[in-house]
Amino acid sequence: MSTIARRRQADPGAPHVVICGAGFGGLSAISRLTRSGLRVTLLDGHLYSTFQPLLYQVATAGLNPGDVAYPARGFTRKYSMRFRRGELKTIDAAARRVTLADGGQLGYDYLIIATGVAANFFGVKGAVENTFGLYSRVDATVLRDHIINGFEWLDEDPDASKELTITVVGGGATGVELAGTLGELRTDVLRATFPSVNPDRVHIRLIEMSPALLMPFHPKLREYTRKQLVKRGVDIRLSTQIREVGPDRVIIGDGQSLRSDLTVWTGGVAAPEEAAGWGLPQGQHGRLLVGPDLRVQGSDRIFAAGDIALEPDDPSPQLAQPALQEGKHVARQIIRLLRGEQTEPFKYHDKGTMATIGRNSAVVELPRGLRITGTLAWLAWLALHLLYLLGYRNRIATLINLSWRYIAWGHGGGVIVGDEPAEPLPSGTTSA
């Protein structure tokens, strides 16, 4: 074993930290903990960490699923830690032990819960059964295959009488990015790859319950976003509530029934269902209630970071940057506790936020009121996402695929396809 490896190897008797979740919050805690000589076990239900901000690019056939996934065991080699595949089921705080869904158990000295969140359907009838999500790599590939299959279905209609309607529910960053890219996909990909299909036969609709898109952004950026989506042919419906979702339609608040062959739900998040079995205090949408130092309320040795954590008096945005900062903060607090020191409150340092709308179009809002739109904002968005991607291979592959997508669009290329879906579209719109 090399000198570097020996120095990184934790003492078998060192305090053990279990991190639940291989997302931004969980991963950002690893380095500081292992450098301090602690034993660390990373727990996740997948064998990889997913870069969620680019899932919509997978769903719209711009990236391979592997471009946004990094092997979780890659961290075990780099940081001399352990990875355990599994999902957190129950927590015994008194015994400092967690039980996994497969029956396995792990003891801990400190526990970090950074599992992320799941879709929040707000009790809308039929939403669970009849919508597609966009929160995992599997979600993205399933949606991609249905979208491309829908285009094939249109191409195989000799009478050109059929139409395809895709509804995106939720006007946050994910919904805006997906709707904008779908608008470009309809125009450029259909024209180049399916020349017999009139783009007017594909309808993209974006429904948002709030009176504007991208509500956390400045009103000028919201309006810019709206105009850019309209330019891409997206039908935007604001201040519109979803009452029910059927296999081939959505019913909005006023009772109007709108056709929808594919309905994608990006309209909010909540804690995963299994969080109810952890025995920890939960707040709005099931998120774990934490104190100022990010310890779960009523717990001395359990922390939460990322989207799953909610500090009622000072909530952080549910974005990548807060999760990264919270993970690092939690690691520092564990080290302070082991030294016998008092913990410190978490303070989010706002570095700005951004969202892309489509090719050469994005919005960036930085601290102190600096706002950027257009190509410069789009390039900034691209550079930042490449920076935060895990692994050089992923960065290079993503740069190549996205560059080729925007160069080749309109010339018959730039589309990454998979297999045809094993099941039909919710509306039954298949080529069979």
C-alpha positions as CSV (number, residue, x, y, z in Angstrom):
1,M,0.0,0.0,0.0
2,S,1.3,3.4,-0.9
3,T,2.3,6.1,1.6
4,I,-0.7,8.2,0.5
5,A,-3.1,5.3,0.8
6,R,-1.8,4.5,4.3
7,R,-2.3,8.1,5.4
8,R,-5.8,8.2,4.2
9,Q,-6.8,4.8,5.7
10,A,-9.0,5.5,8.7
11,D,-8.2,3.8,12.0
12,P,-10.7,0.9,12.6
13,G,-11.5,2.3,15.9
14,A,-12.1,5.8,14.6
15,P,-15.7,7.3,14.9
16,H,-18.0,6.0,12.2
17,V,-20.1,8.4,10.1
18,V,-22.8,7.0,7.9
19,I,-24.0,9.2,5.0
20,C,-27.4,8.4,3.5
21,G,-27.5,9.7,-0.1
22,A,-25.0,10.1,-2.9
23,G,-26.3,13.5,-4.0
24,F,-24.8,17.0,-3.6
25,G,-25.2,17.2,0.1
26,G,-23.9,13.8,1.0
27,L,-20.9,13.8,-1.3
28,S,-19.7,17.3,-0.2
29,A,-19.3,16.0,3.3
30,I,-17.0,13.1,2.5
31,S,-13.6,14.9,1.9
32,R,-13.4,16.8,5.2
33,L,-14.5,13.7,7.2
34,T,-12.0,11.3,5.7
35,R,-9.2,13.9,5.9
36,S,-9.9,14.0,9.6
37,G,-9.4,10.3,9.9
38,L,-13.0,9.3,10.4
39,R,-14.5,6.1,9.1
40,V,-17.1,6.9,6.5
41,T,-19.8,4.7,4.9
42,L,-21.8,6.1,2.0
43,L,-25.3,4.5,1.6
44,D,-27.4,4.9,-1.5
45,G,-30.0,2.8,-3.3
46,H,-28.1,3.2,-6.6
47,L,-24.6,2.3,-7.6
48,Y,-24.0,5.8,-8.9
49,S,-24.5,9.5,-8.1
50,T,-26.8,11.3,-10.5
51,F,-26.2,14.8,-11.7
52,Q,-29.9,15.9,-11.6
53,P,-29.6,19.4,-13.2
54,L,-28.9,17.7,-16.5
55,L,-31.5,15.0,-16.5
56,Y,-33.7,17.0,-18.8
57,Q,-30.9,16.8,-21.4
58,V,-31.1,13.0,-21.2
59,A,-34.9,13.2,-21.4
60,T,-34.7,15.3,-24.6
61,A,-32.1,13.0,-26.2
62,G,-29.1,15.4,-25.8
63,L,-27.0,13.3,-23.4
64,N,-26.4,9.7,-22.7
65,P,-27.7,8.4,-19.3
66,G,-24.1,7.6,-18.4
67,D,-23.0,11.2,-18.9
68,V,-24.9,12.3,-15.8
69,A,-23.9,9.3,-13.6
70,Y,-20.7,8.8,-11.6
71,P,-20.0,5.4,-10.0
72,A,-20.5,5.7,-6.2
73,R,-17.6,3.3,-5.6
74,G,-15.3,5.7,-7.3
75,F,-15.3,7.6,-4.0
76,T,-14.3,4.5,-2.0
77,R,-11.0,4.4,-3.9
78,K,-10.3,8.1,-3.7
79,Y,-11.2,8.6,-0.1
80,S,-10.6,5.1,1.5
81,M,-14.1,4.8,2.6
82,R,-16.9,2.2,2.2
83,F,-19.9,2.2,-0.1
84,R,-23.0,0.2,0.8
85,R,-25.8,-0.2,-1.6
86,G,-29.2,0.0,0.2
87,E,-32.0,2.3,1.2
88,L,-32.6,3.7,4.7
89,K,-35.6,2.1,6.3
90,T,-35.5,2.8,10.1
91,I,-33.3,4.6,12.6
92,D,-32.6,3.5,16.1
93,A,-31.2,6.7,17.6
94,A,-30.7,5.2,21.1
95,A,-28.6,2.3,19.7
96,R,-27.0,4.4,17.0
97,R,-28.0,1.9,14.3
98,V,-29.9,2.1,11.0
99,T,-31.7,-0.7,9.3
100,L,-31.8,-1.0,5.5
101,A,-34.7,-2.1,3.3
102,D,-32.9,-5.4,2.6
103,G,-32.6,-6.1,6.4
104,G,-29.0,-5.1,6.7
105,Q,-27.8,-2.9,9.6
106,L,-25.2,-0.3,10.1
107,G,-23.9,1.2,13.3
108,Y,-22.9,4.8,13.4
109,D,-21.4,7.4,15.7
110,Y,-22.9,10.2,13.5
111,L,-25.5,10.0,10.8
112,I,-26.0,12.4,7.9
113,I,-29.3,12.1,6.0
114,A,-29.0,13.6,2.5
115,T,-31.3,11.4,0.6
116,G,-32.9,14.1,-1.4
117,V,-36.6,14.3,-2.2
118,A,-39.2,12.9,-4.5
119,A,-42.1,14.3,-6.6
120,N,-44.9,16.0,-4.7
121,F,-48.2,15.4,-6.4
122,F,-50.2,17.5,-3.8
123,G,-52.9,14.9,-3.8
124,V,-53.9,15.5,-7.4
125,K,-56.1,12.7,-8.6
126,G,-54.4,10.5,-11.2
127,A,-51.0,12.3,-11.1
128,V,-49.1,9.3,-9.7
129,E,-50.4,6.9,-12.2
130,N,-50.5,9.1,-15.3
131,T,-47.4,11.3,-15.3
132,F,-43.7,11.0,-15.9
133,G,-41.2,12.2,-13.4
134,L,-37.8,13.7,-13.9
135,Y,-35.9,12.9,-10.7
136,S,-33.8,9.9,-11.6
137,R,-31.7,8.6,-14.5
138,V,-34.4,5.9,-15.1
139,D,-37.1,8.7,-15.2
140,A,-35.1,10.5,-17.8
141,T,-34.5,7.5,-20.1
142,V,-38.1,6.4,-19.9
143,L,-39.3,9.9,-20.8
144,R,-36.8,10.2,-23.7
145,D,-37.9,6.9,-25.2
146,H,-41.6,7.9,-25.0
147,I,-40.9,11.3,-26.6
148,I,-39.0,9.8,-29.5
149,N,-41.6,7.0,-29.9
150,G,-44.2,9.7,-30.1
151,F,-42.4,11.3,-33.0
152,E,-42.1,7.9,-34.7
153,W,-45.9,7.5,-34.2
154,L,-46.5,10.8,-36.0
155,D,-44.2,9.8,-38.8
156,E,-46.1,6.5,-39.4
157,D,-49.4,8.2,-39.8
158,P,-50.0,8.3,-43.5
159,D,-52.9,10.7,-43.3
160,A,-51.0,13.2,-41.1
161,S,-54.2,13.5,-39.0
162,K,-52.7,12.6,-35.5
163,E,-51.2,15.1,-33.1
164,L,-48.9,14.8,-30.1
165,T,-49.4,17.0,-27.0
166,I,-46.8,17.1,-24.2
167,T,-47.7,18.9,-21.0
168,V,-45.1,20.0,-18.5
169,V,-46.5,20.7,-15.0
170,G,-44.4,23.2,-13.0
171,G,-42.8,26.4,-14.0
172,G,-39.6,26.2,-12.0
173,A,-36.2,25.7,-13.4
174,T,-36.7,22.0,-14.4
175,G,-40.0,22.7,-16.1
176,V,-38.7,25.7,-18.0
177,E,-35.6,23.9,-19.1
178,L,-37.6,20.9,-20.3
179,A,-40.3,22.9,-22.0
180,G,-37.8,25.1,-23.8
181,T,-35.7,22.2,-25.1
182,L,-38.8,20.3,-26.1
183,G,-39.8,23.4,-28.2
184,E,-36.5,23.3,-30.0
185,L,-36.6,19.5,-30.3
186,R,-40.0,19.8,-32.1
187,T,-38.8,22.4,-34.5
188,D,-35.3,21.3,-35.4
189,V,-35.3,17.5,-34.9
190,L,-38.7,17.0,-36.6
191,R,-37.6,19.1,-39.6
192,A,-34.3,17.2,-40.0
193,T,-35.1,13.7,-38.9
194,F,-38.9,13.4,-39.6
195,P,-39.3,15.7,-42.6
196,S,-42.8,14.3,-43.3
197,V,-44.0,15.5,-39.9
198,N,-45.3,19.0,-39.7
199,P,-44.0,20.5,-36.4
200,D,-47.4,22.0,-35.9
201,R,-48.7,18.5,-35.1
202,V,-46.6,18.6,-31.9
203,H,-47.8,20.8,-29.0
204,I,-45.8,21.7,-26.0
205,R,-47.7,23.1,-23.0
206,L,-46.3,24.4,-19.7
207,I,-48.7,24.8,-16.7
208,E,-47.8,26.7,-13.6
209,M,-49.9,27.4,-10.6
210,S,-48.1,30.7,-9.7
211,P,-48.7,33.9,-11.6
212,A,-45.2,33.8,-13.2
213,L,-42.4,31.4,-14.2
214,L,-39.2,31.0,-12.1
215,M,-40.7,32.8,-9.1
216,P,-37.4,33.1,-7.2
217,F,-36.0,35.2,-10.0
218,H,-36.3,39.0,-10.7
219,P,-39.5,39.9,-12.6
220,K,-37.5,41.1,-15.6
221,L,-35.9,37.6,-15.9
222,R,-39.3,35.9,-15.5
223,E,-40.6,38.0,-18.4
224,Y,-37.6,37.3,-20.5
225,T,-38.1,33.6,-19.8
226,R,-41.8,33.7,-20.8
227,K,-41.0,35.5,-24.1
228,Q,-38.3,33.0,-24.9
229,L,-40.6,30.0,-24.4
230,V,-43.3,31.7,-26.4
231,K,-40.7,32.2,-29.2
232,R,-40.1,28.4,-29.1
233,G,-43.8,27.7,-29.5
234,V,-44.6,26.7,-25.9
235,D,-48.2,27.3,-24.8
236,I,-47.8,28.8,-21.3
237,R,-50.7,28.7,-18.8
238,L,-50.0,30.6,-15.6
239,S,-52.2,30.8,-12.4
240,T,-53.5,27.4,-13.5
241,Q,-54.1,24.6,-11.1
242,I,-54.2,20.9,-12.0
243,R,-57.3,19.2,-10.7
244,E,-56.9,15.8,-12.2
245,V,-54.6,13.9,-14.6
246,G,-55.9,11.1,-16.8
247,P,-54.2,8.8,-19.3
248,D,-54.7,11.2,-22.2
249,R,-55.6,14.5,-20.6
250,V,-55.3,17.0,-17.7
251,I,-58.2,18.7,-16.1
252,I,-57.4,22.2,-14.8
253,G,-59.0,24.1,-12.0
254,D,-61.9,25.6,-13.9
255,G,-62.9,22.2,-15.1
256,Q,-61.6,22.5,-18.6
257,S,-60.2,19.2,-20.0
258,L,-57.0,19.5,-22.0
259,R,-55.6,16.7,-24.2
260,S,-52.2,15.5,-23.0
261,D,-50.5,12.4,-24.5
262,L,-47.5,12.8,-22.3
263,T,-47.7,14.6,-19.0
264,V,-44.4,15.3,-17.2
265,W,-44.6,16.3,-13.5
266,T,-42.0,18.8,-12.3
267,G,-44.4,20.7,-10.0
268,G,-42.8,20.3,-6.6
269,V,-41.0,18.0,-4.3
270,A,-41.5,16.3,-0.9
271,A,-39.7,13.9,1.3
272,P,-39.6,10.3,0.1
273,E,-42.4,8.1,1.5
274,E,-39.9,6.0,3.6
275,A,-39.0,9.2,5.6
276,A,-42.2,8.6,7.7
277,G,-40.6,5.4,9.1
278,W,-37.4,7.1,10.3
279,G,-39.0,8.4,13.5
280,L,-37.7,11.9,13.0
281,P,-39.6,15.2,13.2
282,Q,-41.0,16.3,9.8
283,G,-42.2,19.7,8.6
284,Q,-43.7,21.0,5.4
285,H,-43.9,18.3,2.7
286,G,-42.4,15.8,5.0
287,R,-38.9,17.4,5.1
288,L,-36.8,16.8,8.2
289,L,-36.8,19.6,10.7
290,V,-33.3,20.8,11.7
291,G,-31.9,23.3,14.0
292,P,-29.5,26.2,13.0
293,D,-26.5,23.8,13.0
294,L,-28.4,21.3,10.8
295,R,-28.8,18.7,13.5
296,V,-32.3,17.1,13.3
297,Q,-34.4,18.5,16.0
298,G,-34.3,16.4,19.2
299,S,-31.1,14.6,18.0
300,D,-27.5,15.0,19.1
301,R,-25.9,12.8,16.4
302,I,-28.2,13.0,13.4
303,F,-27.8,15.7,10.8
304,A,-29.7,16.4,7.6
305,A,-28.4,18.3,4.5
306,G,-29.8,19.2,1.1
307,D,-33.4,19.2,0.0
308,I,-34.5,16.8,2.7
309,A,-33.5,19.3,5.4
310,L,-35.7,22.2,6.6
311,E,-34.7,24.9,9.0
312,P,-38.1,26.5,9.8
313,D,-36.7,29.9,10.8
314,D,-34.2,30.2,7.9
315,P,-35.0,27.8,5.1
316,S,-32.5,27.4,2.3
317,P,-33.4,27.2,-1.4
318,Q,-33.8,23.7,-2.7
319,L,-30.9,24.0,-5.1
320,A,-27.5,22.4,-5.7
321,Q,-25.4,25.2,-4.1
322,P,-27.2,25.1,-0.7
323,A,-26.9,21.4,-0.6
324,L,-23.1,21.5,-1.3
325,Q,-22.6,24.1,1.4
326,E,-24.8,22.3,3.9
327,G,-22.9,19.0,3.4
328,K,-19.6,20.7,4.1
329,H,-21.1,22.5,7.1
330,V,-22.3,19.2,8.6
331,A,-18.9,17.7,8.2
332,R,-17.3,20.6,10.1
333,Q,-19.9,20.3,12.9
334,I,-19.2,16.6,13.4
335,I,-15.5,17.4,13.7
336,R,-16.2,20.2,16.2
337,L,-18.3,17.9,18.3
338,L,-15.6,15.2,18.3
339,R,-13.2,17.9,19.6
340,G,-15.6,18.9,22.3
341,E,-16.4,22.2,20.7
342,Q,-19.8,23.9,20.2
343,T,-21.5,23.7,16.9
344,E,-22.0,26.7,14.6
345,P,-25.1,27.8,12.8
346,F,-25.3,27.3,9.1
347,K,-25.3,30.4,6.9
348,Y,-26.0,30.1,3.2
349,H,-23.8,32.1,1.0
350,D,-25.8,33.0,-2.1
351,K,-23.6,32.7,-5.2
352,G,-26.4,33.3,-7.5
353,T,-28.8,31.2,-9.4
354,M,-29.4,30.4,-13.1
355,A,-31.7,28.5,-15.5
356,T,-31.4,27.7,-19.1
357,I,-34.3,28.0,-21.6
358,G,-32.7,26.7,-24.7
359,R,-29.9,27.2,-27.1
360,N,-28.2,30.6,-26.5
361,S,-30.8,31.5,-24.0
362,A,-30.6,31.5,-20.2
363,V,-31.1,33.7,-17.2
364,V,-28.5,34.3,-14.4
365,E,-29.1,36.3,-11.3
366,L,-26.1,37.1,-9.2
367,P,-25.8,38.7,-5.7
368,R,-26.0,42.5,-5.6
369,G,-28.6,42.7,-8.4
370,L,-26.4,41.6,-11.3
371,R,-28.6,40.0,-14.0
372,I,-27.5,38.4,-17.3
373,T,-29.6,36.9,-20.1
374,G,-29.0,35.5,-23.6
375,T,-25.9,33.8,-25.0
376,L,-23.5,35.0,-22.2
377,A,-25.9,33.6,-19.5
378,W,-26.2,30.4,-21.5
379,L,-22.4,30.0,-21.7
380,A,-22.1,30.7,-18.0
381,W,-24.7,28.0,-17.3
382,L,-22.9,25.5,-19.5
383,A,-19.5,26.2,-17.9
384,L,-20.8,25.9,-14.3
385,H,-22.6,22.6,-15.0
386,L,-19.5,21.1,-16.6
387,L,-17.5,22.3,-13.5
388,Y,-19.8,20.5,-11.1
389,L,-20.1,17.3,-13.0
390,L,-18.2,14.4,-11.4
391,G,-15.4,12.8,-13.3
392,Y,-13.4,13.9,-16.3
393,R,-15.0,11.4,-18.6
394,N,-18.4,12.8,-17.8
395,R,-17.3,16.3,-18.4
396,I,-15.7,15.5,-21.7
397,A,-18.6,13.4,-22.9
398,T,-21.1,16.1,-21.9
399,L,-19.2,18.8,-23.6
400,I,-18.9,16.8,-26.8
401,N,-22.6,15.7,-26.8
402,L,-24.0,19.1,-26.0
403,S,-21.7,20.8,-28.5
404,W,-22.7,18.3,-31.2
405,R,-26.3,18.7,-30.3
406,Y,-26.4,22.4,-30.9
407,I,-24.1,22.2,-33.9
408,A,-26.0,19.3,-35.6
409,W,-29.6,20.3,-34.8
410,G,-31.3,21.0,-38.0
411,H,-28.9,18.8,-39.9
412,G,-30.3,15.4,-38.9
413,G,-28.0,14.8,-35.9
414,G,-27.6,15.7,-32.3
415,V,-30.2,13.2,-31.0
416,I,-29.3,10.2,-28.7
417,V,-32.0,7.6,-28.9
418,G,-32.6,4.4,-27.0
419,D,-35.0,1.5,-27.3
420,E,-38.7,2.0,-28.0
421,P,-40.7,1.9,-24.8
422,A,-41.9,-1.4,-23.6
423,E,-45.3,0.1,-22.8
424,P,-47.5,2.5,-24.8
425,L,-47.9,6.2,-24.1
426,P,-50.5,7.0,-21.5
427,S,-52.9,7.9,-24.2
428,G,-52.4,4.7,-26.1
429,T,-50.6,6.6,-28.9
430,T,-48.3,3.8,-30.1
431,S,-47.4,2.7,-33.6
432,A,-49.0,-0.7,-33.0
